[in-house]
Amino acid sequence: MLNVPTKGSRTLPSPFCTVEACMPNYEFFCHVCKKMFSQILTIAAHEKAKIACPHCGSHKIEQRWAAFSVITSKKSA
């Protein structure tokens, strides 16, 4: 479960990010110009934003799976 900050709460800086809070990086594919692009958005902005292709301005886009990495303090077996 994701712990989302509530009104009045603070987000503490992470040693793994260069900004105050890590933002998800979303990957998209445009069906009009056939180009891939990525955008860094908050989860709330992603849910309510009407994303447009930065190359052609089309809204005929599809979100694609994006690779990610996780840094932990424990070694995995």
N, C-alpha and C positions, 0 to 999 in steps of 0.2 A: 504494500500500500504506500502511496506517495504522501509525504507530509508536506502539504501546501501551506505556506504562511497565511495566517489570518490577519484581519485588521488589527493593527496595534502590535503585531509581532515583528521580530527582526530576523533578517537573514544574515548569518555569520559568514565571514569570508572563508573560503575553502583554500587549503594549501595547494590544491590541484588546479585552481582557476586563477586567471590573471585579472578577472573582474569580480565584483562582489558576489554574484550568483551565476552558476553555470546555466546557459540557455540551450535548449534543444536545437540541434541543427537539422532542419527538414530538407529532404531531397524531393524534387519535383521533376516531372517530364511534361513538356508541352506537346500536345497533339497537333498543333497548327504548324509550328516551325521545327518540330522534332528535335528540340534541344533540351538538355538537362540543366537544372539550376538548383541552387540551394539557398535557403534563407534561415537565419537565426531568429527565432520567435519565442516569446513566452508561450506557455501552454494556453493561457487565456486568449492571447492574440491569435494563435493558430486556430482556436475553436470558432472565433467570431469573424476573422478576417476573410475577405474575398481575395485570395491570392491571384496575382496576375503575373504572367511571364515577363521578365525584365527585357527579353529580346524583342518580342513582338506585341506585348500587351494583352495577349489572349487570356481568357479565363478558362479555356478548355485544357486544364492541367490535371495531372494525376500524381498523387503522392506515391513515392517509391520508398522501399526499404533502404535505410542508411546504416552504414557500419558505425560502430561505436566501440570505445574501449573503456575499461574500468580499471582504476588503480586502487588496490587494497593494501592493507598493511600485513595481511596473512598470506603465506604461500599456499597455493592450492595443490592438492595431491594429484 
